């Protein structure tokens, strides 16, 4: 696989994970972001998990995305 394709893929994945970090900052709430409203619901507002639930969900969401992207990057780099 050409190196440029891997660099482009890595950049796209990095940018996506940066956005996920913004959600983490907003959901904890570490900072107030107008673009990412603070809420304690999942499933499009159908399930209110409260403050404690969203504080458990936010880091799990970020870690899951980062780990899956690292795995994907290692799999494509080894091909």
Secondary structure, 3 states (H helix, E strand, C coil): CCHHHHHHHHHHHHHHHHHHHHHHHHHCCCCCCCCCCCCCEECCCCEECHHHHHHHHHHHHHHHHHHHHHHHHHHHHCC
